[in-house]
Amino acid sequence: MAASEGGIEALWTILQELPPDFSVPILVVQHLSATYPSVLDRVIQTRSTLPIKWAADGERLQGGTVYIAPPNRHLTIAAPGVVALTDTDRVNWVRPSADVLFRSLARQYGSKALAVVLTGNLYDGTAGSVAIKEAGGWVLAQDEQSCQRFDMPRSVIRRGAADFVLPLESLPCAILSLVMTFGATSLFRVPCRLIPPKIDSIAGLRSLAD
């Protein structure tokens, strides 16, 4: 998941709806100050039954755990299931960068990768989302109405990398559906309340409507 301005509320909304037996690891890039200590892990934990922690270099990912990129470090997957933190150059003027994380997910997981681009300014996450799409993975983007800042999702959408553009409250159900049976977009048909009529799907809705 990638977020910037308004991201804490968006992460709260999603993570509090995911069940404690959620089966896969979740990696989060939230743009943070590089000069001030952060308690984001404790803040998010107040709304989630999943364990929340700062990612540590070299650790192995565990299903049902949320790993947050530490301030001023890029979060990547160096090998399947293994975290790597780097202090290489900023990307899109930020470190951590969603593009860095998403590109590593595309390399290591290919069609099994799922990216979620949430509220935020500028365009971090766009190139990484394109990489995930080219590898056969899936990309979800938060819709404009529920964003505090729509720049990041808009950029992904304009590049044609978003499979679905969803209201924030619908994203947890979408994530659960794709994780439970990866790629089974037909699951979005029921219950229909999961996908409100106002949704603007960038790719695949025509086939879903057939």
NUMI-941010 format. One record per residue: residue number from 0; residue in one letter; chain; z, x, y of N, C-alpha, C in turn. Coordinates in steps of 0.05 Angstrom, whole numbers, plus 32768, in hexadecimal, padded with zeros to 4 digits. Each point is the difference from the previous one (the first is absolute). Layout:
! NUMI-941010
NODE   pos   code   unit   n_pz   n_px   n_py   ca_pz   ca_px   ca_py   c_pz   c_px   c_py
NODE   NUM      A      A      Z      X      Y       Z       X       Y      Z      X      Y
...
This chain:
! NUMI-941010
NODE   pos   code   unit   n_pz   n_px   n_py   ca_pz   ca_px   ca_py   c_pz   c_px   c_py
NODE     0      M      A   8000   8011   7FE8    8000    7FEF    8018   8000   8012   8019
NODE     1      A      A   7FF2   7FF7   8014    7FFF    800F    8019   8006   7FED   8017
NODE     2      A      A   8011   800A   8013    8007    7FF0    8017   8007   8012   8017
NODE     3      S      A   7FFF   7FF5   8018    8008    800E    8018   8010   7FEC   8011
NODE     4      E      A   7FF7   7FFA   8018    800F    7FEE    8011   8003   7FE4   7FF3
NODE     5      G      A   8019   7FF6   7FFF    8006    7FE7    7FF3   8003   8002   7FE2
NODE     6      G      A   7FFF   8019   7FF5    8000    8003    7FE3   801A   7FFA   7FF2
NODE     7      I      A   8017   8004   800E    8019    7FFB    7FF2   8003   7FE3   7FF8
NODE     8      E      A   7FF9   7FEE   8013    8001    7FE3    7FF9   7FED   7FF9   7FE9
NODE     9      A      A   7FE8   800C   8001    7FED    7FFB    7FEB   8009   800A   7FE5
NODE    10      L      A   800C   8018   7FFF    800B    800A    7FE7   8017   7FEF   7FF6
NODE    11      W      A   8011   7FF8   8012    8016    7FEE    7FF8   7FF4   7FE7   7FF2
NODE    12      T      A   7FED   7FF4   800D    7FF5    7FE6    7FF6   7FF4   8004   7FE4
NODE    13      I      A   7FF2   8016   7FFB    7FF3    8004    7FE6   8015   8008   7FEB
NODE    14      L      A   8010   8014   8006    8012    800B    7FEC   8016   7FED   7FF8
NODE    15      Q      A   8008   7FEE   8011    8015    7FEE    7FF8   7FF6   7FEA   7FED
NODE    16      E      A   7FE6   7FFE   7FFE    7FF4    7FEC    7FEE   7FF7   800C   7FE5
NODE    17      L      A   8001   801A   7FFE    7FF9    800C    7FE6   8018   8000   7FED
NODE    18      P      A   7FFC   7FF8   7FE7    8017    7FFD    7FED   800B   801B   7FF8
NODE    19      P      A   8019   8000   7FF7    800D    801A    7FF8   7FF3   800D   7FE8
NODE    20      D      A   7FF0   7FF1   7FF0    7FF2    800C    7FEA   7FE3   8007   8006
NODE    21      F      A   7FFA   8003   801A    7FE5    8008    8008   7FF9   801A   7FF1
NODE    22      S      A   7FE8   8001   7FF5    7FFB    8014    7FEC   7FF4   801B   8009
NODE    23      V      A   7FF7   8002   8019    7FF3    8018    8009   800E   800C   8018
NODE    24      P      A   7FFD   801A   8005    800B    800C    8018   7FF1   7FF7   8019
NODE    25      I      A   800E   8000   8016    7FF5    7FF9    801A   8004   8017   8013
NODE    26      L      A   7FEA   800A   800C    8002    8016    8013   7FFA   7FF5   801C
NODE    27      V      A   8011   8008   8013    7FFE    7FF5    801B   7FFD   8016   8015
NODE    28      V      A   7FEC   7FFD   8011    7FFD    8010    8018   8005   7FEE   8018
NODE    29      Q      A   8017   8004   800D    8006    7FF3    8019   8001   8015   8015
NODE    30      H      A   7FF1   7FFD   8016    8000    8014    8015   801B   8002   800D
NODE    31      L      A   800C   8017   8000    801B    8004    800A   8000   8018   8014
NODE    32      S      A   8015   8001   8010    8003    8016    8012   8005   801A   7FF0
NODE    33      A      A   7FF3   8016   8008    8004    8019    7FF3   8019   800F   800A
NODE    34      T      A   800C   7FF6   8016    8016    800E    800D   801B   7FF3   7FFD
NODE    35      Y      A   8001   7FE7   7FF7    8019    7FF2    7FFD   8005   7FF9   7FE3
NODE    36      P      A   801A   8002   7FF7    8006    7FF8    7FE5   7FFA   7FE2   7FFC
NODE    37      S      A   7FF9   7FF9   7FE7    7FF9    7FE5    7FFA   8012   7FF5   7FEA
NODE    38      V      A   8007   7FE7   8003    8010    7FF2    7FEB   7FEF   7FE9   7FF4
NODE    39      L      A   7FE5   8004   8000    7FEE    7FEB    7FF7   8007   7FF8   7FE3
NODE    40      D      A   8006   8013   7FEF    8006    7FFA    7FE5   8017   7FEC   7FFE
NODE    41      R      A   8016   8004   8010    8017    7FEE    7FFF   7FF9   7FE5   800D
NODE    42      V      A   7FF0   8001   8014    7FF8    7FE7    800E   7FF0   7FEE   7FED
NODE    43      I      A   7FEC   800C   7FF2    7FF0    7FF0    7FED   8010   7FF7   7FE9
NODE    44      Q      A   8013   8010   7FF7    8010    7FF9    7FE8   8010   7FE7   8004
NODE    45      T      A   8006   7FF9   8019    8010    7FE8    8006   7FF1   7FE6   7FF8
NODE    46      R      A   7FE6   8002   7FFD    7FF0    7FE8    7FFA   7FF2   8002   7FE5
NODE    47      S      A   8006   8014   7FF0    7FF0    8003    7FE7   8013   8005   7FE9
NODE    48      T      A   7FF9   7FF4   7FE9    800E    8005    7FE7   7FF6   8019   7FF2
NODE    49      L      A   7FE8   800A   8008    7FF6    8018    7FF5   800D   8018   800D
NODE    50      P      A   8005   8016   7FF1    800C    8017    800D   7FEC   800D   8013
NODE    51      I      A   800B   8008   8018    7FF0    800C    8015   800A   801C   8004
NODE    52      K      A   7FEE   8014   8002    8008    801B    8003   7FEB   8010   800F
NODE    53      W      A   8008   8016   800D    7FED    8013    800B   7FF3   800F   7FE9
NODE    54      A      A   7FE6   8003   8001    7FF2    800F    7FEC   8008   801D   8001
NODE    55      A      A   8002   800D   7FE9    8008    801C    7FFE   7FEA   8010   7FF2
NODE    56      D      A   7FFB   8018   800A    7FEA    8010    7FF6   8005   8007   7FE2
NODE    57      G      A   7FEC   7FFA   7FF0    8001    8007    7FE4   800C   7FEB   7FED
NODE    58      E      A   800B   7FEB   800B    800D    7FEC    7FEF   7FEB   7FEF   7FF2
NODE    59      R      A   8008   7FF5   7FE9    7FEE    7FEE    7FF1   8005   7FE3   8008
NODE    60      L      A   7FEB   7FF1   8004    8002    7FE4    8008   800B   7FEF   7FEA
NODE    61      Q      A   8011   7FED   8008    800B    7FEC    7FEE   7FF7   7FE4   8008
NODE    62      G      A   7FF9   7FF0   7FED    7FF8    7FE5    8005   8017   7FF0   800E
NODE    63      G      A   7FF8   7FEE   8013    8014    7FF0    800D   8010   800E   8015
NODE    64      T      A   7FF8   8018   8008    800D    800F    8015   7FEE   8003   8018
NODE    65      V      A   800B   7FFE   8018    7FF1    8003    8019   8005   801B   800C
NODE    66      Y      A   7FEB   8010   8003    8002    801B    800B   7FF4   8001   801C
NODE    67      I      A   8011   8008   8013    7FF7    8001    801C   7FFA   801C   8008
NODE    68      A      A   7FE9   8005   800D    7FF9    801A    800A   8015   8009   8015
NODE    69      P      A   800C   8017   7FFD    8014    800A    8014   7FF2   8005   801B
NODE    70      P      A   8010   7FFF   8015    7FF4    8007    801A   7FF4   801C   8000
NODE    71      N      A   7FE8   8002   800C    7FF3    801A    8005   7FF6   800D   7FE6
NODE    72      R      A   7FFD   7FF1   7FEA    7FF6    800B    7FE7   7FEA   7FED   7FF5
NODE    73      H      A   7FEA   800B   7FF7    7FEC    7FF0    7FF3   8009   7FFA   7FE3
NODE    74      L      A   7FFD   7FE8   7FF8    8006    7FF8    7FE4   7FE6   7FFE   7FF0
NODE    75      T      A   7FFF   800E   7FEA    7FE8    7FFF    7FEF   8008   7FFF   7FE3
NODE    76      I      A   7FED   7FFA   7FEF    8003    8002    7FE3   7FF0   8018   7FF6
NODE    77      A      A   800E   8015   7FF8    7FF3    8019    7FF8   7FF4   7FFE   7FE4
NODE    78      A      A   800C   7FF0   7FEF    7FF7    7FFB    7FE5   800A   7FE5   7FF9
NODE    79      P      A   7FF4   7FF2   7FEC    8009    7FE5    7FFA   801F   7FFF   7FFC
NODE    80      G      A   800D   7FF0   8010    801C    7FFC    7FFE   8012   8015   800D
NODE    81      V      A   7FF4   8013   800E    8010    8016    800C   7FFC   8001   801F
NODE    82      V      A   8016   7FFF   800E    7FFF    8000    801D   7FFD   801C   800B
NODE    83      A      A   7FF1   8003   8016    7FFF    8019    800F   8003   7FFA   801E
NODE    84      L      A   8011   800F   800D    8003    7FFE    801D   7FF4   8019   800D
NODE    85      T      A   7FF2   7FFC   8016    7FF4    8017    800E   8005   7FFE   801E
NODE    86      D      A   7FFE   8017   800D    8002    8001    801D   7FE6   800A   800C
NODE    87      T      A   7FEA   7FFA   7FF3    7FE5    8007    800A   7FFB   7FF1   801A
NODE    88      D      A   7FE9   8006   800C    7FFA    7FF5    801B   8002   7FE2   8001
NODE    89      R      A   8006   7FF5   8017    8000    7FE4    8004   7FE4   7FF4   7FFC
NODE    90      V      A   7FFF   7FE8   7FF6    7FE7    7FF2    7FFB   8001   7FE6   8011
NODE    91      N      A   7FEC   7FFB   8010    8001    7FE9    8013   8018   8002   8012
NODE    92      W      A   8007   8019   8008    8017    8006    8012   801B   7FF9   7FF4
NODE    93      V      A   8002   7FFB   7FE6    801A    7FF9    7FF4   8005   8010   7FE7
NODE    94      R      A   8019   8004   7FFA    800A    800B    7FE7   801B   7FF3   7FFA
NODE    95      P      A   8002   7FF0   7FEC    7FEE    7FFB    7FEA   7FE8   7FEF   8008
NODE    96      S      A   7FEB   8003   7FF1    7FE7    7FF0    8004   7FF9   7FF0   7FE8
NODE    97      A      A   7FF9   7FE7   8005    7FF7    7FEE    7FEA   7FE6   800A   7FF3
NODE    98      D      A   7FEE   800C   8010    7FE7    800A    7FF5   8006   8016   7FEB
NODE    99      V      A   8013   8011   8006    8007    8016    7FED   800A   7FF4   7FE6
NODE   100      L      A   8012   7FEC   8002    800B    7FF4    7FE8   7FEA   7FF1   7FF1
NODE   101      F      A   7FF1   7FEF   800D    7FEC    7FF0    7FF3   7FEA   8011   7FF2
NODE   102      R      A   7FF8   8015   800D    7FEC    8012    7FF3   800B   800C   7FE7
NODE   103      S      A   8019   8008   8000    800C    800B    7FE8   8002   7FEB   7FEA
NODE   104      L      A   8006   7FE7   8007    8001    7FEA    7FED   7FE4   7FFB   7FF4
NODE   105      A      A   7FEC   8001   8010    7FE4    7FFD    7FF7   7FF9   8016   7FEC
NODE   106      R      A   8008   8018   8006    7FFA    8017    7FED   800E   7FFD   7FE6
NODE   107      Q      A   801A   7FF9   8001    8010    8000    7FE8   7FFF   7FE7   7FEF
NODE   108      Y      A   7FFB   7FE9   800D    8002    7FE6    7FF2   7FE6   7FF0   8000
NODE   109      G      A   7FED   8007   8011    7FE6    7FF3    8000   8002   7FE2   8002
NODE   110      S      A   7FF5   7FF2   7FEC    7FFF    7FE2    8001   801B   7FF3   7FFD
NODE   111      K      A   8015   8010   7FF9    801B    7FF4    7FFD   800F   8001   801B
NODE   112      A      A   7FF4   800B   8015    800E    8002    8019   7FFF   7FE6   8010
NODE   113      L      A   8016   7FF9   800D    8001    7FE8    8011   800C   8009   801A
NODE   114      A      A   7FF1   7FFC   8016    800A    8007    801B   8005   7FE6   800F
NODE   115      V      A   8016   8000   8010    8006    7FEA    8012   8003   800B   801C
NODE   116      V      A   7FEF   7FF6   8012    8000    800A    801C   800D   7FEA   8011
NODE   117      L      A   8016   8008   800D    8010    7FED    800F   7FFD   8005   801E
NODE   118      T      A   800E   7FF1   8010    8000    8001    801D   8003   801D   800A
NODE   119      G      A   7FF1   8007   8014    8002    801B    800C   7FEA   8005   8013
NODE   120      N      A   8005   8014   8011    7FEC    8007    8015   7FEE   8016   7FF6
NODE   121      L      A   7FE9   8004   800D    7FEB    8013    7FFA   7FF4   7FFA   7FE4
NODE   122      Y      A   7FF9   8015   7FF1    7FEF    7FFA    7FE9   8008   8010   7FE7
NODE   123      D      A   8019   800A   7FFF    8008    800E    7FE8   7FFF   7FEE   7FE8
NODE   124      G      A   7FF6   800A   7FEA    7FFD    7FF0    7FE7   7FE4   7FF7   7FFB
NODE   125      T      A   7FEE   8002   8014    7FE4    7FF7    7FFC   7FF1   8012   7FED
NODE   126      A      A   7FFF   801A   8005    7FF1    8012    7FEF   800C   7FFF   7FE3
NODE   127      G      A   801A   7FFF   7FFE    800C    7FFF    7FE6   7FFA   7FE6   7FF1
NODE   128      S      A   7FFF   7FEA   800F    7FF8    7FE7    7FF3   7FE3   8001   7FF6
NODE   129      V      A   7FEF   800C   800F    7FE4    8003    7FF7   7FFF   8011   7FE7
NODE   130      A      A   8010   8015   7FFF    8001    8011    7FE7   800A   7FF0   7FE8
NODE   131      I      A   8014   7FEF   8004    8009    7FEF    7FEA   7FEB   7FED   7FF7
NODE   132      K      A   7FF2   7FF3   8013    7FEB    7FEE    7FF9   7FEA   800E   7FF1
NODE   133      E      A   7FF8   8018   8008    7FEB    800F    7FF3   8008   8008   7FE4
NODE   134      A      A   801A   8003   7FFB    800B    8007    7FE6   8003   7FE7   7FEE
NODE   135      G      A   7FFB   7FE8   800B    8002    7FE8    7FF0   801B   7FF2   8003
NODE   136      G      A   8011   8009   8012    801A    7FF3    8004   7FFE   7FE8   8012
NODE   137      W      A   8018   7FF6   8008    8001    7FE7    8010   800F   8006   801A
NODE   138      V      A   7FF8   7FF2   8015    800D    8003    801A   8006   7FE4   800C
NODE   139      L      A   8019   7FFC   8007    8009    7FE8    800E   8006   8007   801D
NODE   140      A      A   7FF9   7FEE   8012    8006    8004    801C   800F   7FE8   800C
NODE   141      Q      A   8013   8005   8011    800F    7FEB    800D   7FEE   7FF2   8015
NODE   142      D      A   8002   7FE6   8003    7FEF    7FF2    8013   800A   8003   801D
NODE   143      E      A   7FEF   7FF9   8012    8006    8005    801D   8017   7FEE   8009
NODE   144      Q      A   8001   7FE7   7FF7    8014    7FEE    800A   801D   8009   7FF9
NODE   145      S      A   8003   800E   7FEA    801B    8008    7FF8   8007   801D   8008
NODE   146      C      A   7FED   800E   800D    8004    801C    8008   800D   8002   801B
NODE   147      Q      A   8011   8013   8004    8009    8007    801B   7FEA   8010   800E
NODE   148      R      A   7FF4   8012   7FF1    7FE8    800F    800A   7FEB   8000   7FEA
NODE   149      F      A   7FE8   7FF6   8006    7FEC    7FFC    7FEC   7FED   8017   7FFD
NODE   150      D      A   8004   8016   800F    7FED    8016    8000   7FFA   800B   7FE4
NODE   151      M      A   8015   8007   7FF1    7FFC    800D    7FE6   7FF1   7FED   7FEC
NODE   152      P      A   8009   7FE7   7FFC    7FF1    7FEF    7FEF   7FE4   7FFA   800A
NODE   153      R      A   7FFC   7FFD   801A    7FE6    7FFA    800B   7FEC   8017   7FFA
NODE   154      S      A   800A   8019   8002    7FEE    8016    7FFB   7FF7   8001   7FE3
NODE   155      V      A   8013   7FFA   7FEE    7FF9    7FFE    7FE3   7FEC   7FEA   7FFB
NODE   156      I      A   8004   7FEA   800C    7FEE    7FE9    7FFD   7FE4   8006   800A
NODE   157      R      A   7FFE   800C   8018    7FE6    8007    800B   7FF1   8014   7FF0
NODE   158      R      A   800E   8011   7FF1    7FF2    8013    7FEE   7FF8   7FF3   7FE6
NODE   159      G      A   8007   7FE7   7FFC    7FF9    7FF2    7FE7   8010   8008   7FE8
NODE   160      A      A   8018   800B   8005    8011    800A    7FEA   8015   7FEC   7FF6
NODE   161      A      A   8003   7FEA   800E    8015    7FEC    7FF8   7FF5   7FEC   7FED
NODE   162      D      A   800D   7FFD   7FE9    7FF8    7FEB    7FED   800A   7FE4   8009
NODE   163      F      A   8019   8000   800A    800B    7FE7    800A   8010   8005   801A
NODE   164      V      A   7FFE   7FEE   8013    800F    8000    8018   8013   7FE9   7FFF
NODE   165      L      A   801A   8006   7FFF    8014    7FEB    7FF9   8016   7FFF   8015
NODE   166      P      A   800B   7FE8   8005    8018    7FFE    8010   8017   8010   7FF2
NODE   167      L      A   8012   8009   8010    8016    8011    7FF6   800F   7FF2   7FE9
NODE   168      E      A   8005   7FE6   8003    8010    7FF2    7FEC   7FF1   7FFD   7FE6
NODE   169      S      A   7FE6   8004   7FFF    7FF1    7FFD    7FE8   7FFC   801B   7FF1
NODE   170      L      A   8006   8016   800E    7FFC    801A    7FF4   8011   8006   7FE7
NODE   171      P      A   801A   7FF8   7FFF    800F    8005    7FE8   7FF4   7FF3   7FE7
NODE   172      C      A   7FF6   7FE7   8002    7FF4    7FF3    7FEA   7FE6   800D   7FF7
NODE   173      A      A   7FF1   8009   8014    7FE7    800E    7FFA   8006   801B   7FF1
NODE   174      I      A   8013   800E   800A    8008    8019    7FF3   8009   7FFB   7FE3
NODE   175      L      A   8011   7FED   7FFC    8009    7FF9    7FE5   7FE9   7FF9   7FEE
NODE   176      S      A   7FED   7FF0   800A    7FE9    7FF8    7FEF   7FEF   8018   7FF8
NODE   177      L      A   7FFA   8011   8013    7FEF    8017    7FF9   800F   8014   7FEF
NODE   178      V      A   801A   8003   8002    800F    8013    7FEF   8003   7FF5   7FE4
NODE   179      M      A   8006   7FE6   7FFE    8005    7FF4    7FE5   7FE7   8002   7FEF
NODE   180      T      A   7FE8   7FF9   800C    7FE7    8002    7FF1   7FEC   800C   8014
NODE   181      F      A   7FFF   801B   8000    7FF2    800E    8015   7FE2   7FF8   8001
NODE   182      G      A   7FF7   7FF8   8018    7FE4    7FF9    8003   7FFB   7FE3   7FFA
NODE   183      A      A   8014   7FF1   7FF8    7FFC    7FE3    7FF8   8001   7FEF   8019
NODE   184      T      A   7FEB   8001   8010    8000    7FF1    8019   8000   7FE2   7FFC
NODE   185      S      A   7FF8   7FF7   7FE8    8001    7FE4    7FFB   801C   7FF5   8001
NODE   186      L      A   8014   8011   7FFE    801C    7FF7    8002   8005   7FF4   801C
NODE   187      F      A   7FF0   8007   8014    8004    7FF5    801A   7FF9   7FE2   8002
NODE   188      R      A   7FF4   7FF5   7FEB    7FF9    7FE4    8001   8018   7FEE   7FFD
NODE   189      V      A   8015   8009   7FF2    8018    7FEF    7FFC   8019   8010   8003
NODE   190      P      A   8015   7FF5   800D    7FFD    7FE7    800F   7FF2   8004   801A
NODE   191      C      A   7FF2   7FEC   8009    7FEF    8004    8018   8010   8006   8019
NODE   192      R      A   801A   7FFA   8000    8010    8005    8017   8003   801F   8005
NODE   193      L      A   7FF9   8010   7FEC    8002    801D    8003   7FEB   800A   8014
NODE   194      I      A   7FE9   7FF2   8001    7FEA    8008    8011   7FFA   7FE9   8013
NODE   195      P      A   800D   7FFF   8017    7FFC    7FEA    8013   7FE3   7FFF   8009
NODE   196      P      A   7FF7   7FE8   8009    7FE5    7FFD    8008   7FF7   8012   8016
NODE   197      K      A   8012   800A   8011    7FF9    8010    8017   7FF8   801D   7FF8
NODE   198      I      A   8003   8007   7FE7    7FFA    801C    7FF8   7FE3   8007   8005
NODE   199      D      A   7FFC   8018   800A    7FE5    800B    8003   7FFD   8016   7FEC
NODE   200      S      A   7FF2   7FFB   7FEA    7FFC    8015    7FEC   7FE7   8010   8006
NODE   201      I      A   8002   801A   7FFE    7FEA    8011    8007   7FED   8003   7FE9
NODE   202      A      A   800A   8000   7FE8    7FEF    8004    7FE9   800A   7FEF   7FE8
NODE   203      G      A   7FEE   7FF4   7FF3    8007    7FF3    7FE6   8007   7FE2   8002
NODE   204      L      A   8004   7FF5   8018    8009    7FE4    8001   7FE9   7FEE   7FF7
NODE   205      R      A   7FE8   8008   8004    7FEA    7FEE    7FF7   8001   7FFD   7FE2
NODE   206      S      A   8005   8015   7FF2    8002    7FFE    7FE3   8019   7FF0   7FF8
NODE   207      L      A   8015   8002   800F    8018    7FF1    7FFA   7FFB   7FE2   8003
NODE   208      A      A   7FEF   7FF9   8013    7FFC    7FE4    8006   7FEC   7FF3   7FED
NODE   209      D      A   7FF1   8011   7FF1    7FEC    7FF5    7FED   800D   7FF0   7FEA
